Amino acid sequence: MPDLSLNFKIQYFYKKNMRLLFTSFICLLSLLSSAQNKYWVYLTDKDTTGYDPLEFFDSKAIERRVVNEIPVWDYSDIPVNQQYVAVLAQMTDSVRYSSRWFNAVCLYATDNQIDNIRTLSFVKKIEPAGNGHFVAAEDSPTTVIYGGAPGLQGKQLSLMGTEIFREAGITGKGIRVAIFDGGFPNVDVLPCFKHVRDNNRIIKTWDFTRNKENVYGFSSHGTTVMCCIAGIDTAGDPFGMATDAEFLLARTEVNAEPFSEEENWVAALEWADQNGADVVNSSLGYTFHRYFPYEMDGQTSFVTRGANMAASKGILVVNAAGNEGDGDWKYIGAPADADSILSVGGVDPYSGYHINFSSFGPTADGRLKPNVCAAGQVYAYGKKGTGVHYGTSFASPLTAGFAACAMQAKPGVKAYDMFLEIQKSGHLYPYYDYAHGYGIPQASYFMNIEVESLADIDILLADTSVIVSVVKDPTDSTENNYCYVHCSKPDGKLIWYKVISVSDYEVLRMNRSDFQPGDILRVHYSGLNESYKF
């Protein structure tokens, strides 16, 4: 006779668990329907009533517009209609940020809420903002080494010819630099910034992660970055070039997470614009956490579009290329892919050669990146005092400090023209490649100092071969002896490039049949450039 009690237990267990599964499924559906996603809600119009740019902007922002021949009154500068923001806040209870440049509101909303928002007459369109995050170029590929580093402090500056600027009294005076980072602990007390504080040159601060003024805590990375722009040691020697610049300090990322949200960065850009920034330094970038390589095209990511908008407002944005060169991603991220910003790669300060972790170009649409490069290994203040730091996030502020000095040296030059001039000042120019860009910017260029080279380059075309030979400048005492060679298409896109350690007269021998009509072979060696068009 069958065990009816066992059969009953099985049926009871089955029914009980089916009810549990059904209840769980209903709860899951409920959670999904109430889950909040992030959106950009673009608006149809603005309220221009009462808007006065002379009251809205710092006087230096007005001055920048005049120098760059940008209209002082521009529709994109008018703040978002606050009545619209209030309505959206009532409907969602989670408004993140309003962008005047894009006339858009970033908010969190459920599916039902966003459906209701779509029906509003003042809503132009809605785009998912995603939950992508920045990966900081501060994620150093090597542990920070605290203590002495003989010669490095001077080397990181001499690569760019700092002494030429300083002898001419060029120290970034009158130029306002905004720094976006994860915090600036002890900038308000460290001796290396005493000269900045004593002269009231920290103009404004804002923490975009907490909506508060105090930024003097959290990640020490921002302190190191600022040191690479304006720090001075106890002996009076500079860590960076722009020791007399003014500063806007913006905290845009949370140190507890290795990421930061896009809207913080664009909000900081608009704030920097309003408060008169001439230069923005940023060490952040989007890579695989948010985008794909084919989207690094200078127009896809929100931060890239923000960077391009900042450039259109006459701001020179300087951004680290990133530390993905020896990783799976390898290439630059956003916003370093933006067309009109200086993307900065890293080099070994002792050789001037690409440092292994520095991200490569080009952009997805084939444009040159990085634009220039600087030391990717620096000596500066950090969390535990002075030490050696690694990353393109330190090459970037060295270049931002250089840019501030160049602006002081050449007042009245438009931001985009300065962008081009800094490229031309690169020590490799007109040679370029996707590791070094145009090379390390040189102060001598902006002080109209001719640097002669006694080196020689010979491009010989034999019947079947192309031979590159060089003779070193006998007055060049540098130990590193590199020859840079590339082949480009007529449109400038590189087919290949090489950096060769020279040990003999003949550097490179190639098959002539490998070159097509229109190809350009360009060689840089010891301050000299030669090229040949096939």
N, C-alpha and C positions, 0 to 999 in steps of 0.2 A: 504494500500500500504506500503511495507517494507521501512525502513529507510536506503536508499542507502548510505547516508553520514556516518552513523554509521558502516555499513558493510565495507566501504572503510577504515575507521579509524582503524578497527580491522585488516584488511589485511595489512595495512601500518605498524601498530605496530608490527605485527608478522614478516613481512619481515625484518624490521629494526633490531629487536632484534635477529633474526636468523643470520643476517650478523654480529651483534656484538658478538654473541656466537662463530660463526665460526672464526672471527678475533681473539678472545681471545684464542680459541683452538690452532690456528696456532702460536700465540705468545708463548703460553705455551710450545708447542713442540719445538719451537726455543730456549726457555730458557733452556729446559731440555737437548737439544743437545749440548748447550754451557756451561752447568753447570760443574764446576770443582770439581772433587773428589780427595782425597789424596791417593797416591800409594807409595809403595816401589818398585823401579826398581833395580833388582839385576843384577850385571854385570859379564861378563865372565872371565875377567882377570885384572891384574894390570900392571902398568909400574914400573919395579924395577930399572930402570936406575937412578943412582944418589942417591938412597936411602941409608942413613947411619944412623943406629939406634943410634950411639953415638952422632950424631948431632941432631937427631930428638927428642930424649928423654932427660929429665932432668937427672942429674947424679943419683938422688935418685931412679928414675924409673929403671935405669940400675942395681943399687945396689939391689933393690927389686927382680928383675929377677934372679940375681945371688943367693941370699939367698933362693929363692923358686925353684932353679934349673930349671928355665924356659929359653929356648933359647933366647938370646939377639936379634938374627935375626929370625923373624917369619913372615910368609907371611901375616897373619891377621893384623899385625901392619903397613903394608905399606899403605900409603894414597890412596884414590880412584884416578883413572886416571883422571886428570883435563881436558884432552881433551874430554873425554866422558861426563863429567859434563857440559862442555861448549856447546856441541851439544844438550844435553837435555834441557839446559837453553834456547837455541835458539828456540827449538821446543815447549816449554811450558811457558817460561817467569815466572816461579814460583818455582824454586828449593828451597827447605826448608833446607836440611841438607844432608851431605854425611857421611856415616858410614864406616870407614876403617875396623872395625871388621867384618862387614857383607858384605863388598864390595857392598854397595847399596846406592841409592840416593832416598831421600824422596822428592816428588814433588806433585804439583797440576796439573791436566790435564783434559781436556774434553775427551769425548768418542772418538772423531775423533783423537785427539792428541795421546791418549794412543794406538789407533790402529796403528798409524804411528810409534810410539816408538817400538812396538812389532816387527816391521820388521828390526830393526837395528841389525847388526851382533854382536855387543858387548853386547846385552841384553840377559841375561840368563833366567830370569823369572820376572813376575810382580805380585805383591800381593796388594790388597786393604789395605791401612793403616788404614782406618776408621777415624772417627773424634772423637774417644774416648778421654776422659780427665781424668786426675788425680783428685781424691778427696783427699785433704790434710788431713793428720791425725791431722793437726793443728785446724781443725774445732772443737773447744773445746766443750765438752758436757755441760760445766758449764761456766758461765760468769767469766771472770778474776776478781779477787778481789785484788785491790791495797791497800797497807798498810802493817802493821806488821803481822807476823805469827810466834809467839814464838816457837822456836825449830825446825821448819820445815826445814830450811836451813841445819842444822846439821843432821837432821834425814834422809833426802834424800841421804846423803853421808854415814852416819854410817851404814845404811842397807847393804852397800857393803864393809864395813871395811876400809874406806878411811884412817883413822888414821894410819893403819898399813903400807900402801904405803908411806904416808907422813913422818912418822918416819924414813923410810928407804931412803928418798930422791927421791922417785919415783913419778914424776909429769908429765910423758909423754914427757920428754925432748928427742929431736931428732926424734920424731914420727910426721909424716905429716898427718893431718886430713883434708879431704875435706867435706864441708857442702853444701848440696843442699837444697835451700829453696826459699821463695818468696821475699826476700830482707833482708838487714842488716842495717837498719837506725841507725845512731849514733854509730856504732861500731868504726868509725874513730875518735870519740870524747869522748865517755863514759869513766869515770874513771875506771870502772870495767875491761876494756880492755887495760888500759895504759901500763901494764907490757908486753902485747903482742906487742903493737905498738912500745914501746921504744926499744924492741929487734928485730924489723923488722921481726916478725914472721908471718905476713900476707904476704905470698909469692906471690900469684897472685889472681886476681878476674876476673870474667867474667859474664856478663848478657846475657844469652842465649835467652832471649825474645826480646832483642833489639840489640844484637851484639855490646855491648859496655863494657868497663872495669868497669864503676862505678856501684857498687851494694849497695851503702850506702844510700838507700832510700826504699820506697815502704813498703811491709809488715814487721811489727816489729817481726814477728814470728821467723825469722832467728836470730835476735838479742837475743831473749830469749833462743833459742836452743844453740847458741854459749856460752851464759852465763852458761848453764848447763854443758858445757864441760870445759870452761876455765876461767869463771868469778871470780873475787875476789872483795869482798866488801871493803868499806872504812876502816873497822877495820882490814883488812888483812885476813879475813876468806873466804875460797873458796866456790863458788856455785857449781863447778864441780871439777873433779879430775885431768884433764890434763892441768893444768895451764901453763905448759912450752912447750906445743906442738906447732907445726907450722900449718899454716892454708891456705887452698885454699877455697875461697868463691865463690859459683856459684848460681846465681839467675836463677831458672828453671821454675818459674810459675809467672803468672800475677795476682796481687792482686785484680784487678778490676773484675776478674772472679774467681770463687771458684775452677777452674780446670786448668790443665796444660797439654800440649800435650806430648805424649810419647817420641817423638824424642828429645825434650829438655833434658830429663833425661838421655838418652843414650849418647847424645852429651857431656853432662857434665861428664859422666863416662869416656869416651875416653879422654877428656881433663884432668881429674884428673889422669888418668893412665899416660899420657904423662908427666905430671908435678910432678910425684913422690909421689902420695898419697899412704899411707900405710893403712889408714882407710877411709871409706866413711860413712858419716851419712846422712840418708834420712828419711824424715817424711811424705812421700807421698805414695799413693797407689791407684790402680784401684779396684773398686768394681762394683756395679750394673750399673754404668753409661757407662760401656764399655763391661763387661764380665758377664758370668754366673758362679755360684759357681762351677760347674763341670769343669770349665776351670782353676781353681786355682790348677793346677797340676804340677807346677814347670817347664813347658816347652812351654806353649801356648802363653802367652803375650810377646810382644816385649821387654818390660822392664824386665821381668823375664829372658828372654834369654840374655839380656844385663848384668844383675846382675850375671848370671852364667859365662859369659865371663870375667867379671871383676874378679871374684874369680879365674878363670883359669890363670889370669895375676898376681896372688899373692896379690890381694887387699882384705881386710876384709871389706865387706859391712854390715853395721848395719842399719836395717830398722824397723820403727815402725810397730807393728802388726795392728794398726788401732783402731778406736773408734766406731766400729759397734756392740759391744757385747750386747748392750741393744736395738739394732734396728732390722729391719726386716732381714738384711743381716747376721748379727751375726759373720761371719767368717772373717779370714784374707783376704786381697786382694793381688794383684800383685804389686810389686815384692817380697812381704814378703813370697810368696810361693816358692821362689827359694831354691834349695836344699842346697847350700853352703853358704848362708848368715845368719847372726844372726837376726832373727825376734824377736822383743822385746815387750812383753806384759806389762801391767801396774798393779801395786798393790797399795793398800792403804798404805802409808808410815808408818802409826801408827800400823797397824796390820800385814802387809806383805801378806795380803790376796787379791786375785783378785779384782780389782776395777771394778765396774759394767759395765762401757762402753768399757773396753778392749776387743778387738776381740778374738774369740776362734779359735783353730785349730780343727781337723787336716787339712791338704791339701786334695784336692779332691782325690788324690791317696793314702791317708792314712798315710802320713809322719807326724812326730811330728812338730807342730808349736803351739805357739811360742817356740823358743828354750830356752829363759831365760826371766826374767822380772826385772823390776826396778820400782821406785816410779812413779806413774802416776799423782801425785799431787806434785808440786814443788814450791819453792820460788826462784824467779829470776827476772832479769830486763825485763821490757816490754815496751810498748808504753808510759806509763805515770809514769815510775819509777819502783821500786820493788813491787812485789805483788805475789799472789798465782795463779798458772796456772795449768790447768788440761789437760791431754791427753797423749796417748802413744807416741806422738811426743816429749815429754820431758823425758820419760823413755828411749827412744832411744839414745839421746845424753849423758845421764848419763852413759849408757852402752858403747857408743863409747869412752868416756873419760876413762872409766875403761879399755877398750881394749888397748888404747894407753899406759896406765900405765903398763898393763900386757906385752906388747911388749917391753917396756923399761926394765922391770924386767927380761924378758927371751929373750934376744937378739938372733937373728939367728934362731928363730923358724919359720917354714913355716906358711903362712897365714891359710891354712886349718887345720894344727895341732893346731894353736892358737884357731881357731873356736871350735875344739873339746875340748881343754883345758878349754876354758871359760865355755862351757857346764858342764864339770866335776866340775868346781868350784862352780856351783849352790848350794845353801844351802839345796836343797832337794835331790840332786843327791845321789844314782841312781834312786830315785823315780822321776816320771815325770807325767804330765797330760796336757790336752789341754787348760788349763787356765793359768798355771804358767810355762809351760815347765819344765826345771830342777831347776827353782827357781832363786833366786837373786845371781849373781856372787859374790864371796868372795875373797878379797885381801889375806887373810890368806893362801889360796891354793897356790898362786904364790910365797909367801914368805916362803913356807914349814913350816908353823906353824900348829901343830896338835891341833885340837879343840876337847877336850874330852867331852863326855856326860855321866852323871850318871843316865840318864833316862833308862827305861826298857820297852820292847815291848814283848808281849806274844801272839803267834798265836796258839790257842788250837783247836784241831780237836776232837770233841765229836762224838758220834754215828751218830747223824743227824744234828749237828750244827758245824759251824766254828765261833769261838769267838776271837775277837781282844781285848786285854786288855793292858793298859799302866800304868806306874808309872812315874811321873814327876821328872826331875832332881831337887833335892832340892836347888841347887845353881842357878837355872834358875829363874831370877826375872821378866821375861816378863809377862805382864798381859794377853796377848793373848795366848790361850792354844789350838792350833789346831793340829789335827791328820789327816794326808793325807793318803788315802787308794785308791789303784786301783787294777783292775784285767785286765790282758792282755793276749792275745793269745801268742803262742810260737814265732810268728814273731814280737812281740812287740806292735802290734796294740791294743789299749785299748778297752775293752768291756764296762767298766764303771769306773768312779772314783768319790770319795767323799772327801769333807773336812768337818771334824766334830769338833765342839767346845766341848772340853773335860770337863766333869763335874763329871765323876765317873771313877772308875777303869775299868769297862767294857765299851768299846767304841762302839763296833759293834757286833751283832750276826746275822749270816746268815745261810741259809739252805745249808747243804753240797751238796745236790742234784743239786744245782744251778751251781756247778762248773764241768767242763769237764776235762778229762785227758789232761795234757799239759798246762792248765791255770796256770797263775802265779799271786799270791796274794802278793802285796808289800805294806808295811806300813812305813811311815816316821813320827817320832814324836820326838820333842825336840832334833834334831841333830842326831838321831839314825835311822837306817834303818833295817828292817827285811823283809824276803820274804819266801814264801812257794810255791813249784811247785806241782800241783796235778797230 
